[in-house]
Amino acid sequence: MPGATALLAAGVLAGDGKLNIVAVCLLGFVSTVAGANLAFAVGSKVGPQAFTRPGPFVRHREAALRKGTPIVQRFGWLAAFASRFVPVLKECGALLVGALGMTWREFLLWNTPGGLAWVLSHALLGYYLGRAYGVSGSVVAIAIIDLAVVALAVTVRYLRAARGGPRSRLLPAAEQEE
């Protein structure tokens, strides 16, 4: 279960009185910071080869490295802070900044408040949905929000390509090579 979904669900349960919201936020915060630090350590140890090593999803990992490197190089600390909120960096931001040589101290300084903001935004959204609509109503609200986000992402991607961008933006990497 993705972390965002788990936090939303736990927040909904807390809003409905079944869990303690402080405990949900604390557990979410400790988990997200620990996970990010582990990923950072792996990235620091392995380097960019973590993204280019042959194996499952190598094209996706290479694409994450190709797209994420300029972001990390340009924004540095902001990439460590906001990586949880950016689609490409969400899955591999900590690994990437570690692989690209950010110091652990700088990573910790910026990733920790980013993790706190991420946890609070998701847990509290769920909490207030749970208080307002109860568990069953919140599940429907979250499903609608998820579908709206997916529809928005697909629409933006399509509009970017339709505006004269290369067709390759609509095609997976394997189809581009043919």
C-alpha positions as CSV (number, residue, x, y, z in Angstrom):
1,M,0.0,0.0,0.0
2,P,1.5,3.4,-1.0
3,G,2.4,5.7,1.9
4,A,0.1,8.4,0.8
5,T,-2.9,6.1,0.7
6,A,-2.0,4.6,4.1
7,L,-1.7,8.0,5.7
8,L,-5.0,9.2,4.2
9,A,-6.7,6.0,5.4
10,A,-5.2,6.3,8.9
11,G,-6.2,9.9,9.0
12,V,-9.8,9.0,8.1
13,L,-9.9,6.4,10.8
14,A,-8.5,9.0,13.3
15,G,-11.1,11.5,12.2
16,D,-13.8,8.9,12.8
17,G,-12.4,8.3,16.3
18,K,-10.8,4.9,15.7
19,L,-7.2,6.0,15.8
20,N,-5.2,8.8,17.5
21,I,-4.2,11.5,15.0
22,V,-1.1,12.4,17.0
23,A,0.0,8.7,16.9
24,V,-0.7,8.5,13.1
25,C,1.4,11.6,12.4
26,L,4.2,10.5,14.6
27,L,4.4,7.0,13.2
28,G,4.1,8.4,9.6
29,F,6.8,11.0,10.3
30,V,9.3,8.4,11.8
31,S,8.6,6.0,9.0
32,T,9.0,8.5,6.1
33,V,12.2,9.9,7.6
34,A,13.7,6.5,8.2
35,G,12.7,5.3,4.7
36,A,14.2,8.4,3.0
37,N,17.4,8.1,5.0
38,L,17.8,4.4,4.0
39,A,17.2,5.3,0.4
40,F,19.7,8.2,0.7
41,A,22.3,5.8,2.2
42,V,21.8,3.3,-0.7
43,G,22.1,6.1,-3.2
44,S,25.3,7.5,-1.6
45,K,26.8,4.0,-1.5
46,V,25.9,2.9,-5.0
47,G,25.9,6.2,-6.9
48,P,24.2,6.7,-10.2
49,Q,24.7,3.1,-11.1
50,A,21.7,2.3,-8.9
51,F,19.7,3.7,-11.8
52,T,21.6,2.3,-14.8
53,R,22.3,-1.3,-13.5
54,P,20.6,-3.9,-15.8
55,G,17.5,-5.5,-14.4
56,P,13.8,-4.9,-13.9
57,F,12.5,-1.5,-14.8
58,V,15.9,-0.3,-16.1
59,R,14.2,2.1,-18.6
60,H,12.1,3.6,-15.9
61,R,15.2,4.0,-13.6
62,E,17.2,5.6,-16.4
63,A,14.4,8.0,-17.2
64,A,14.2,8.9,-13.5
65,L,17.9,9.6,-13.5
66,R,17.7,11.6,-16.8
67,K,14.7,13.7,-15.6
68,G,15.7,14.0,-12.0
69,T,19.4,14.9,-12.3
70,P,18.8,18.5,-13.7
71,I,16.2,19.1,-11.0
72,V,18.5,18.1,-8.2
73,Q,21.4,20.0,-9.7
74,R,19.4,23.1,-10.2
75,F,17.4,23.1,-7.0
76,G,19.5,21.1,-4.6
77,W,18.0,21.5,-1.1
78,L,14.6,22.3,-2.5
79,A,14.7,18.9,-4.3
80,A,15.4,17.2,-1.0
81,F,12.5,19.1,0.7
82,A,9.9,18.8,-2.1
83,S,10.8,15.4,-3.7
84,R,7.8,13.8,-2.0
85,F,5.4,16.1,-3.8
86,V,6.9,15.8,-7.3
87,P,5.7,12.9,-9.4
88,V,9.1,11.8,-10.8
89,L,11.1,12.4,-7.6
90,K,8.5,11.0,-5.3
91,E,9.6,7.4,-5.9
92,C,13.3,8.0,-6.1
93,G,14.2,11.4,-4.8
94,A,16.2,10.4,-1.7
95,L,18.0,7.7,-3.7
96,L,18.8,10.2,-6.4
97,V,20.1,13.0,-4.2
98,G,22.3,10.5,-2.4
99,A,23.6,9.1,-5.7
100,L,24.3,12.6,-7.0
101,G,26.5,13.5,-4.0
102,M,24.4,15.6,-1.7
103,T,25.8,15.5,1.9
104,W,23.8,13.6,4.5
105,R,23.7,16.6,6.7
106,E,22.2,18.8,4.0
107,F,19.8,16.0,3.1
108,L,18.6,15.6,6.6
109,L,18.3,19.3,7.1
110,W,15.9,19.7,4.2
111,N,14.3,16.3,3.8
112,T,13.1,16.1,7.4
113,P,10.8,19.2,7.2
114,G,9.7,18.0,3.8
115,G,8.7,14.7,5.3
116,L,6.8,16.4,8.1
117,A,4.9,18.6,5.6
118,W,4.1,15.5,3.5
119,V,2.9,13.5,6.5
120,L,0.8,16.3,8.0
121,S,-0.8,17.2,4.6
122,H,-1.9,13.6,4.0
123,A,-2.8,12.6,7.5
124,L,-4.7,15.8,8.3
125,L,-6.6,15.7,5.0
126,G,-7.8,12.2,5.9
127,Y,-8.5,13.3,9.5
128,Y,-10.8,16.2,8.4
129,L,-12.5,14.0,5.7
130,G,-13.1,11.4,8.4
131,R,-14.6,14.0,10.8
132,A,-16.8,15.5,8.1
133,Y,-18.0,12.4,6.3
134,G,-17.2,9.4,8.4
135,V,-15.3,6.4,7.1
136,S,-17.6,5.4,4.2
137,G,-18.1,8.9,2.9
138,S,-14.4,9.6,3.2
139,V,-13.6,6.5,1.1
140,V,-15.8,7.9,-1.7
141,A,-14.3,11.4,-1.3
142,I,-10.7,10.0,-1.5
143,A,-11.6,7.8,-4.5
144,I,-13.0,10.9,-6.3
145,I,-9.9,13.0,-5.4
146,D,-7.6,10.1,-6.7
147,L,-9.5,9.9,-9.9
148,A,-9.4,13.6,-10.4
149,V,-5.6,13.7,-9.8
150,V,-5.1,10.9,-12.3
151,A,-7.4,12.6,-14.9
152,L,-5.6,15.9,-14.4
153,A,-2.2,14.2,-14.9
154,V,-3.3,12.4,-18.1
155,T,-4.9,15.6,-19.4
156,V,-1.8,17.7,-18.8
157,R,0.4,15.1,-20.4
158,Y,-1.9,14.9,-23.4
159,L,-2.1,18.7,-23.8
160,R,1.7,19.1,-23.6
161,A,2.1,16.6,-26.4
162,A,-0.8,18.1,-28.4
163,R,0.7,21.6,-28.1
164,G,3.4,20.7,-30.6
165,G,5.6,18.7,-28.2
166,P,7.3,15.6,-29.6
167,R,5.1,12.6,-30.0
168,S,7.6,10.8,-27.9
169,R,6.1,12.3,-24.8
170,L,3.0,10.1,-25.3
171,L,5.0,6.9,-26.0
172,P,6.9,4.7,-23.6
173,A,10.7,4.5,-24.2
174,A,10.4,1.0,-25.9
175,E,8.1,2.4,-28.6
176,Q,10.3,5.4,-29.3
177,E,13.2,3.2,-30.3
178,E,11.3,1.4,-33.1
